[in-house]
């Protein structure tokens, strides 16, 4: 008799981060910086970095709020240099 795994409900393609705020895994800070990062293949991604310890946290989804924040914070970071 073949072994079959029970059917599982498929996971959402984009997990909700609304209920759980993003925190730094190293220092547990929620003060995060979102900036644009261009990969070698010219695709752009929103990089999330901890403002307190500088650690890379993750790449954020490109929803309108994150895009707006990355645009503003990338421009601000460029002004400081």
C-alpha positions as CSV (number, residue, x, y, z in Angstrom):
1,X,0.0,0.0,0.0
2,X,1.5,3.4,-1.0
3,X,2.2,6.0,1.6
4,X,0.3,9.2,1.1
5,X,0.7,12.4,3.0
6,X,-2.5,14.0,4.2
7,X,-3.6,17.0,2.1
8,X,-2.5,20.4,3.6
9,X,-4.0,23.8,2.9
10,X,-1.6,25.7,0.6
11,X,0.3,28.6,2.2
12,X,-0.3,32.1,1.0
13,X,2.1,33.3,-1.6
14,X,2.7,36.5,0.4
15,X,2.7,35.9,4.1
16,X,1.1,38.7,6.2
17,X,3.6,40.7,8.2
18,X,0.9,43.2,9.3
19,X,0.4,41.4,12.6
20,X,4.0,40.8,13.5
21,X,6.4,43.7,13.1
22,X,9.8,43.1,11.6
23,X,12.6,43.1,14.3
24,X,16.3,42.7,14.1
25,X,17.3,39.1,14.9
26,X,20.5,40.3,16.6
27,X,19.5,43.3,18.8
28,X,15.6,43.0,18.7
29,X,15.3,46.6,17.5
30,X,12.3,47.6,15.4
31,X,14.1,50.7,14.1
32,X,14.8,49.7,10.6
33,X,16.1,51.3,7.4
34,X,14.6,50.4,4.0
35,X,16.8,51.3,1.0
36,X,17.0,50.2,-2.6
37,X,19.7,47.7,-3.6
38,X,20.4,46.8,-7.2
39,X,21.6,43.3,-7.9
40,X,24.1,42.3,-10.6
41,X,21.3,41.4,-13.0
42,X,19.9,45.0,-12.6
43,X,16.8,44.0,-10.5
44,X,16.0,46.3,-7.6
45,X,15.1,45.0,-4.2
46,X,14.2,46.7,-0.9
47,X,16.9,46.0,1.6
48,X,15.9,46.1,5.3
49,X,18.8,47.0,7.6
50,X,18.8,47.6,11.4
51,X,19.4,51.2,12.3
52,X,20.9,50.2,15.7
53,X,23.4,47.5,14.9
54,X,23.6,47.8,11.1
55,X,22.8,44.1,10.4
56,X,21.0,43.0,7.3
57,X,17.5,41.9,8.3
58,X,15.8,40.8,5.1
59,X,14.4,42.0,1.8
60,X,10.9,43.5,2.0
61,X,8.0,43.0,-0.4
62,X,7.6,45.7,-2.9
63,X,4.2,47.0,-1.8
64,X,3.3,50.7,-2.2
65,X,4.2,51.6,1.4
66,X,7.6,49.9,1.3
67,X,8.4,51.4,-2.1
68,X,7.6,54.9,-0.8
69,X,9.7,54.4,2.3
70,X,12.6,53.0,0.4
71,X,12.5,55.9,-2.1
72,X,12.5,58.4,0.8
73,X,15.2,56.7,2.9
74,X,17.5,56.0,-0.1
75,X,17.3,59.7,-1.0
76,X,18.0,60.7,2.6
77,X,21.0,58.3,2.8
78,X,22.4,59.8,-0.4
79,X,22.1,63.3,0.9
80,X,24.1,62.5,4.0
81,X,27.1,61.2,2.0
